[in-house]
């Protein structure tokens, strides 16, 4: 059975295909979308780009090519492993299933066109391009849930439960919450062993749970009509830092500073709660991303290298999508550089 030293050796060989900072700067400097496509064609994304250009218009072709390249990369990484190492990598990749399902649900709730939904998806987990496009093509949330139930995915029961609440409240967040809990329960169960790789995956999951709980609690500050017990229903257990009591303190506008102090004491990576919640979430996401990419230089005998490489690859794809859109919309280079994910 392949172990992580073998898997990591293969992954380290793949890292050489990532674009270096100089190449990214060259792509950022090109003046037009057509020039960007021509330059991207001379990178490891070229094969996927040519195939996509034969079927889609320019910007959509870039989205498809980048997403397909990332999915092929994650599939290749997964092919190196079996047994417990494979199960742990699958848990890490399943985070993208959660992200993609959230994008689809929000899009359907807001009436976004299926092509616009599809352009935001980046397949990586068990949901490939075909499955995600099928879900994005459904006419509404109920049909998305129906189509998803036939895929035998670990999240399917949770999404079905969430649909019942959505029908009653028309609030997609209730469905997202069910998915978050399903991912936390499934991932922590798979990573419940005492080995080094299990501990790394467990810590990764717990950090994601903590971050999600803080984001939710800050949103709940605005819902003064909700009682303490009603707010407690939004808490996702399983994190290492954010207890239910801390969650409820942060969710209470009058006691939020006390909750923040508790988070600081327990080591949560936040200094203050800014007025701009979107900016806070962005900075928290960057902190999480940088922690994951730093794992590439971690234990060579553990899953660290795989997690770090996947984060680096994902950042590259996100940055390339951002550059492509900026060329199509004429956004100034310096503004784009500020929004790019730097590690």
DOVEX-334693 format. One record per residue (C-alpha): residue number from 1; residue in three letters; x, y, z. Coordinates in steps of 0.1 Angstrom, whole numbers. Example, Ala and Ser with C-alpha at 12.3 -4.5 7.8 and 13.67 -1.06 7.14 Angstrom:
// residues 2
    nr   rest      c1      c2      c3
     1    ala     123     -45      78
     2    ser     137     -11      71
***
This chain:
// residues 343
    nr   rest      c1      c2      c3
     1    unk       0       0       0
     2    unk      15      34     -10
     3    unk      24      55      21
     4    unk      29      92      23
     5    unk      66      93      16
     6    unk      59      77     -18
     7    unk      28      99     -24
     8    unk      47     131     -14
     9    unk      76     123     -38
    10    unk      51     121     -66
    11    unk      34     153     -55
    12    unk      67     172     -52
    13    unk      74     163     -88
    14    unk      41     179     -98
    15    unk      49     211     -80
    16    unk      74     220    -107
    17    unk      45     226    -130
    18    unk      32     255    -108
    19    unk      38     289    -123
    20    unk      65     309    -106
    21    unk      59     345     -94
    22    unk      76     360    -124
    23    unk      53     341    -148
    24    unk      22     352    -129
    25    unk      35     388    -131
    26    unk      39     384    -169
    27    unk       3     372    -172
    28    unk      -9     401    -151
    29    unk      10     425    -173
    30    unk      -6     415    -207
    31    unk     -29     442    -220
    32    unk     -59     422    -232
    33    unk     -79     390    -227
    34    unk     -67     377    -261
    35    unk     -31     383    -251
    36    unk     -37     366    -217
    37    unk     -51     335    -235
    38    unk     -22     334    -259
    39    unk       3     336    -229
    40    unk     -16     311    -209
    41    unk     -15     287    -238
    42    unk      23     285    -233
    43    unk      19     272    -198
    44    unk       9     237    -184
    45    unk     -27     249    -188
    46    unk     -23     251    -226
    47    unk     -37     216    -235
    48    unk     -69     221    -214
    49    unk     -72     257    -228
    50    unk     -70     246    -264
    51    unk     -97     219    -258
    52    unk    -120     244    -241
    53    unk    -116     270    -268
    54    unk    -129     246    -293
    55    unk    -162     245    -274
    56    unk    -166     278    -255
    57    unk    -162     315    -259
    58    unk    -130     331    -246
    59    unk    -136     338    -209
    60    unk    -158     308    -204
    61    unk    -131     287    -220
    62    unk    -106     300    -195
    63    unk    -129     291    -166
    64    unk    -135     256    -180
    65    unk     -98     250    -187
    66    unk     -86     261    -153
    67    unk    -113     241    -135
    68    unk    -106     210    -156
    69    unk     -69     213    -150
    70    unk     -74     215    -113
    71    unk     -97     185    -112
    72    unk     -73     165    -133
    73    unk     -46     174    -108
    74    unk     -66     164     -78
    75    unk     -75     131     -95
    76    unk     -39     124    -102
    77    unk     -29     131     -66
    78    unk     -57     107     -55
    79    unk     -45      80     -79
    80    unk     -12      78     -60
    81    unk     -29      65     -28
    82    unk     -52      38     -15
    83    unk     -63      26      19
    84    unk     -62      51      47
    85    unk     -40      77      29
    86    unk     -66      78       1
    87    unk     -94      82      26
    88    unk     -77     111      42
    89    unk     -70     128       9
    90    unk    -106     123      -1
    91    unk    -117     141      31
    92    unk     -94     171      22
    93    unk    -108     172     -14
    94    unk    -144     169      -1
    95    unk    -141     205      11
    96    unk    -144     216     -25
    97    unk    -176     195     -29
    98    unk    -190     217       0
    99    unk    -178     249     -16
   100    unk    -193     240     -50
   101    unk    -227     229     -35
   102    unk    -229     262     -17
   103    unk    -223     281     -49
   104    unk    -250     262     -67
   105    unk    -275     266     -39
   106    unk    -269     303     -35
   107    unk    -271     307     -73
   108    unk    -304     289     -76
   109    unk    -318     308     -46
   110    unk    -309     341     -63
   111    unk    -319     332     -98
   112    unk    -284     332    -113
   113    unk    -281     317    -148
   114    unk    -267     282    -149
   115    unk    -238     293    -171
   116    unk    -228     320    -145
   117    unk    -231     294    -117
   118    unk    -209     269    -137
   119    unk    -182     295    -143
   120    unk    -177     298    -105
   121    unk    -173     261     -99
   122    unk    -139     244     -94
   123    unk    -144     206     -92
   124    unk    -119     188     -70
   125    unk    -137     162     -49
   126    unk    -160     134     -58
   127    unk    -182     158     -78
   128    unk    -165     162    -112
   129    unk    -173     186    -140
   130    unk    -202     166    -155
   131    unk    -219     161    -121
   132    unk    -216     198    -111
   133    unk    -228     210    -145
   134    unk    -258     187    -142
   135    unk    -266     201    -107
   136    unk    -261     237    -120
   137    unk    -286     230    -148
   138    unk    -314     221    -125
   139    unk    -343     247    -125
   140    unk    -345     252     -87
   141    unk    -331     241     -54
   142    unk    -356     212     -50
   143    unk    -345     197     -83
   144    unk    -308     202     -73
   145    unk    -315     182     -41
   146    unk    -333     155     -61
   147    unk    -305     152     -86
   148    unk    -279     152     -59
   149    unk    -297     124     -40
   150    unk    -289     100     -69
   151    unk    -252     105     -66
   152    unk    -247      84     -34
   153    unk    -227     112     -18
   154    unk    -221     114      20
   155    unk    -237     149      20
   156    unk    -270     137       4
   157    unk    -290     130      36
   158    unk    -280     163      51
   159    unk    -290     182      20
   160    unk    -324     165      20
   161    unk    -329     175      56
   162    unk    -319     211      47
   163    unk    -344     212      19
   164    unk    -373     208      44
   165    unk    -362     238      63
   166    unk    -356     258      31
   167    unk    -391     251      19
   168    unk    -404     265      51
   169    unk    -381     295      55
   170    unk    -367     302      20
   171    unk    -333     307      37
   172    unk    -305     288      19
   173    unk    -282     293      49
   174    unk    -301     265      67
   175    unk    -291     241      39
   176    unk    -255     253      40
   177    unk    -254     246      77
   178    unk    -266     211      72
   179    unk    -238     206      47
   180    unk    -212     220      71
   181    unk    -223     196      98
   182    unk    -222     167      75
   183    unk    -187     175      63
   184    unk    -175     180      99
   185    unk    -190     147     111
   186    unk    -178     127      81
   187    unk    -143     142      81
   188    unk    -137     139     118
   189    unk    -149     103     118
   190    unk    -124      94      90
   191    unk     -96     113     107
   192    unk    -103      99     141
   193    unk     -71      78     144
   194    unk     -39      86     163
   195    unk     -15      87     134
   196    unk       3     119     123
   197    unk     -17     123      91
   198    unk     -50     118     110
   199    unk     -40     145     134
   200    unk     -31     169     106
   201    unk     -64     164      88
   202    unk     -83     166     121
   203    unk     -66     199     129
   204    unk     -74     212      94
   205    unk    -111     203      98
   206    unk    -113     218     133
   207    unk     -97     251     121
   208    unk    -123     252      92
   209    unk    -151     245     117
   210    unk    -139     273     140
   211    unk    -137     298     112
   212    unk    -171     289      99
   213    unk    -186     293     135
   214    unk    -171     327     140
   215    unk    -184     339     106
   216    unk    -218     326     115
   217    unk    -218     342     149
   218    unk    -209     376     135
   219    unk    -238     374     111
   220    unk    -261     364     139
   221    unk    -253     397     158
   222    unk    -277     414     134
   223    unk    -305     389     143
   224    unk    -316     405     176
   225    unk    -350     389     173
   226    unk    -335     354     177
   227    unk    -332     340     212
   228    unk    -301     324     227
   229    unk    -315     289     220
   230    unk    -324     298     184
   231    unk    -289     311     178
   232    unk    -274     280     193
   233    unk    -290     259     165
   234    unk    -265     275     141
   235    unk    -235     262     160
   236    unk    -215     234     143
   237    unk    -197     213     169
   238    unk    -163     197     164
   239    unk    -139     227     164
   240    unk    -108     230     186
   241    unk    -113     266     198
   242    unk    -148     279     194
   243    unk    -171     263     220
   244    unk    -209     268     220
   245    unk    -206     293     248
   246    unk    -180     314     229
   247    unk    -201     312     198
   248    unk    -231     326     216
   249    unk    -211     354     232
   250    unk    -198     365     198
   251    unk    -234     362     184
   252    unk    -246     387     210
   253    unk    -237     422     199
   254    unk    -236     435     236
   255    unk    -212     407     247
   256    unk    -192     402     215
   257    unk    -161     419     230
   258    unk    -161     393     258
   259    unk    -164     366     232
   260    unk    -134     381     213
   261    unk    -113     380     244
   262    unk    -121     344     249
   263    unk    -111     336     213
   264    unk     -78     354     217
   265    unk     -70     335     248
   266    unk     -77     302     231
   267    unk     -56     311     201
   268    unk     -80     320     174
   269    unk     -62     340     146
   270    unk     -82     373     150
   271    unk     -72     406     166
   272    unk    -105     425     163
   273    unk    -139     424     147
   274    unk    -140     451     120
   275    unk    -171     468     108
   276    unk    -167     454      73
   277    unk    -177     417      77
   278    unk    -168     409      42
   279    unk    -133     422      47
   280    unk    -130     402      80
   281    unk    -140     370      62
   282    unk    -115     377      34
   283    unk     -87     382      59
   284    unk     -97     351      79
   285    unk     -98     331      46
   286    unk     -63     343      37
   287    unk     -50     333      72
   288    unk     -64     298      66
   289    unk     -50     295      31
   290    unk     -15     306      42
   291    unk     -16     280      70
   292    unk     -25     253      45
   293    unk       2     263      19
   294    unk      28     264      47
   295    unk      22     226      52
   296    unk      40     219      20
   297    unk      72     224      40
   298    unk      59     203      68
   299    unk      64     166      78
   300    unk      76     147      46
   301    unk      62     115      62
   302    unk      27     128      66
   303    unk      -1     143      46
   304    unk      13     178      51
   305    unk      29     180      16
   306    unk      -3     169      -2
   307    unk     -25     195      17
   308    unk       1     222      10
   309    unk       4     214     -27
   310    unk     -34     213     -32
   311    unk     -37     247     -15
   312    unk      -9     262     -37
   313    unk     -25     248     -69
   314    unk     -59     261     -59
   315    unk     -45     296     -52
   316    unk     -29     296     -86
   317    unk     -62     287    -104
   318    unk     -81     313     -84
   319    unk     -55     340     -93
   320    unk     -55     331    -130
   321    unk     -93     333    -130
   322    unk     -91     367    -114
   323    unk     -65     379    -139
   324    unk     -86     367    -169
   325    unk    -117     385    -156
   326    unk     -97     417    -151
   327    unk     -86     416    -187
   328    unk    -121     411    -199
   329    unk    -134     440    -178
   330    unk    -105     463    -180
   331    unk     -97     464    -143
   332    unk     -64     482    -134
   333    unk     -35     459    -128
   334    unk     -27     472     -93
   335    unk     -62     466     -81
   336    unk     -61     430     -93
   337    unk     -27     425     -77
   338    unk     -42     436     -43
   339    unk     -70     411     -47
   340    unk     -48     381     -57
   341    unk     -41     355     -31
   342    unk      -5     358     -21
   343    unk      12     331       0
***
